[in-house]
Amino acid sequence: MSYKFFQNKECPYFPCHKIGDVAKFNCLMCFCPLYYLKDCGGNFKITNNVKDCSDCTICHTDYDLIIKKIKEQNEKKNG
């Protein structure tokens, strides 16, 4: 399932989050597509009125959850 996983080990920030098994760190969604959702399902905090996702790894570890959330949002929008 190569379309679900990609690593860029040459990135100067790799891995950009602390994670137990770096071999499972997924760079495919470098910027989380759920960032703008109020209820993204991730482990975030608000710092100075900005969403801080530095403790969250779902966009780097759970491709299927991200796609599920995107589909849910599309269904809400499109009724």
C-alpha positions, 0 to 999 in steps of 0.5 A: 500500500505505497500510496498510504506511506512515504518517508523523506529521511532527507528532510532536515526535520525528520522525524518532526515529532517524537515517535517510538518507531521511526520506521513507521513515521509517515511523511505523506501528510506533512501538513495535517489536513485536519488542522482547521477542524475544531474536532480533529481527533488529535492531541493538540493544545491552544497556545496564544490562540494558535492550535499547537499540534507538536504533541500529535502524531495522527497525521504521521501514523494513522492514514485511515483515520485522516481519510475517514475524518475528511470523508465525514467532513465532506458528508456534512458539507454535502448533506 
